[in-house]
């Protein structure tokens, strides 16, 4: 089996989204602590995350956002300005109130009744998140090594405008890819078979020609397994997995990927 194309997930595969979000929460919560010194930033973050998740899951848009792959904390800074599905129109309307309510309720759960501060924090968090487009140390060295030798495709779940903004936040990233697929534009998200079939059609490859690389078993690995494509699970946190979803390869960070690709090239030579 020859390797002709590599499909990459975006968030927490090439971009360090978890860190960007965590740092944005810290900066925003510290702003609240300056106004209410009795607060602890870590406790406020946990409270806001809890309230945001509960509210997000209560919206009638939740089944759609789960299918497309938009999480509650992306909705704390996304505008949902693109997307043809009616759910994006609803999300566009819900987002400003959701941001304010998540922070206001998070404060209230800790004994701080201050809706004005909740609104301020709700608008501060998006600014702090946008200021942090963080990539992993090995991302560009890897892409430099692969570009020109393999077809490269970015396959990301999420809202079209938000994923485009993440990509644009790292200006030289997009140029590495022959194709970019965003689930919110396509209409279904990973692990749907259809989005992987669409990717293979764009690349003009069979499943045996491709390799999917991503950090989520339930989307990247499950979806590529379903179409019979080899895959690499980036297990950043050394999670002990069950045998329900089994990756072809497992690594701890993206810097270990090149050794796998070189080995596959040798085997197919």
N, C-alpha and C positions, 0 to 999 in steps of 0.2 A: 504494500500500500504506500503510494507516494504521498508526500505532503505538499500541497500546492497553495493552501490558504490558511490563515490563522484569523479566527474570530475572537475579538476581545470585548469583554464587558467593560464598562466605564467606571462606575462608582466603586471604590474600594478594590479596584483591580489596577487601573492606571492612575486615577485620581484618588487621593486619600480623603474621601468624603467624610468618614467618621471623625477624623481629626478636625476638619474644617467646621463641622457642626459642633463638636465639643468645645472648640476654642471660641466659637461665636456665642455659645451658651455661657461660657465662663465670663467673657467680656460683658455680656448683657446683664448677667446676674450680679456682677461686681458693681455695675452702675446702680442697681437697686440697693445693694448693701451700703453704698455711700450715702443713700438717702435714709435707709433704715439699718443702722449698724447692728441691731439685734439679729438681723437675718444672717444666715449662712448661705454662701453662694451655692454650695453643693446641694443643700436641702431645697433651695428654690428651683434649681435645675430639675431635680427629681420630681418636684411638685408640678412644675409646668409640663414636663414630659408626660406625666400621668394624666393631667387634665386635658392636654392636647390630644393624646391618644384616645381617651374616652369620648371626647367630643367628635373627633374625626370619624370614629367608628359608628357614631350615631347618625351621621348624615346619610341621606339616601343615595349619595354619590359613592359611598364606600365600596360596594361590590365592583363598581367600575374602576376606582382607583386601585383596588387590590389586584384586579386583573391586568391593568396597565402597568402597575408597579410604581405607584407614587405613595411615599410614606408620610406619616403625619408631620414630620419635622421639615420635609420639603415644602409642605403646605404652609409652614410658618414663614417662609420667605418667597414662595412662588406667587406669580401673578396670574398664571393660566391664561395668558393673552393670545395663545394659539390653540388650535385643535378644532376639528369640525364636529365632533360628537357633542350632543347637547349637554353632557355632563361637564364638559369644559366651561360651557357658559354658566352653569350652576356654580362651579368651583370659583370662577372669576368673581361672581357675586358674593360667595361665602367667605372668600379669603380675608378681606380686611377685618370683618367682624370676628372671624376665627382667631386671627393673630391677637387681637386685643383681648378677647375672652379667655384665651389660653393663659396669657400672662396675668390677667386680672384674677382669674380663678386660682391660679397657682399661688399668687400672693395671699388671697383670701384663705386658702387652706392652711396657711402658716400664720394666720391671725392679722394680716395686713389688709385692711379694707381701703383700697386706693385705686379707683377706676382710672383716674388721670395718669397715674404712674403705669398702670397696666397698658394704657394706650401708647405711652412713650416707649415702653419696653417692646411692645409689639411692633413698633416701627424701627426700633434700634436693632433688633435681632437680624432682620434682613440685610441691613447695612453691614453689620459685623460679619455675616456669612459671606456676603459678596466680596468682602475685602480679603478673603482667605481661599484663593484657588490653589490648593496644595496638591502636588504630585509626589509620588514615591520617588526615592532617590534613583532607582534603577530604571524608571520608566523610559526616559529618552535614550539611554544607552542601548536598551533592548530594542526599541523601535528603530534606531539607527542601524542596528545589526540585521534587522529583518527586512527593512524597506528595500525594495528592488529584487529581493530573493524570493519573496512570497507575496501573494495577494493578501491585503490586510483589510479587514472589515470591522467596524465598531458597531456592536449590537447592544443597545442600551434600553432598558425599561425607563419610562418616565414621561413627564409632560413635555411636549415639543419645545416650548419656549424655555423651560428651565434647563433641559439637557443641552440645548443649543447655547444657553448662557454659560453653563459650566464649561463646555468645550471652548467657547470664545474667550473665557477667562484665562485660558492657557493658549495664547495665540498660535504657537507653532504646532499644536497637537493635531488639528484636523488634516493638515497636509500629508500626514503619514498614511492616511486611509484612502483606499480605492472607493469604498462605499461606507456610508453611515446610515444606520437604521435606528429610528427612535420609535418605541412601541406606541406612543401616543399618536404618532402620524400614521403608523401602519394599521392600528385598530385592535391589535392583540399584543400581549406581552409574553416574554419568556415565562413559563416553559412551553407555551403553545407550539405545537408542531408547525403550524402555518408560518410563523415568523422565521423559523429556521429554514423552512423550505424556500421562503422568499430570499433569505440571505444566500442560499446555495444557488438559486436561479440567477441572482445578480452577479455572483462570482463565476458562474458557469462551472460548478464543481459537483461531484458526487459526495455523499457523506464520508467515503473513504479518503477523500482528498483534503478534508478539513480538520482543524483542531480548534475546539472552543476553550477559551481561557476565562475563568471567572471565579468570584469568591463565594457565590451562593449555590449550595447544593440544590435547593428547591426551584431554582430558575435556570441558571447556566448549565448545571450538570444534568439535571433531570431532563431539560428540553433537548440537549444534545444527545443524551442517551436514547431518547425516544425516536430520534431520526437515525440512530446508528453511527453517530459521529464521535470520534475520540475526544477526550476532554482533559483539562487540567484544573483541579480545584485548588485555589489559593486559600489555604487554611491559616489565616493570619494569627488566630488566637489558639491554635492547637486544640481545637474542639474534637472531642471523641465522638465520632459519628456512628450511627447504626448501620446495618447492612441494607437499609431500605433504598438508599440512593448511593450507588457505588461509582466513584470517578475512575477514569483510566489511570490518571496520575494525581499525586497530591504533593504540593509544595507549600512552603511557609510564606514566601514572598515572591514577587514577580522576577526578582533577580536570579532565581533558580530555574527559570523557564528555558533559558537558552541551552542548557545542558540536555534537556529533554528533546528539544528540537534538533540539536546536532546529532543526538543518538538516533532519532527517527530518520534523519537524512542518511546516516551511515547504513542503517538497516535496509533502506529502499534503494541504495546505490547498486 
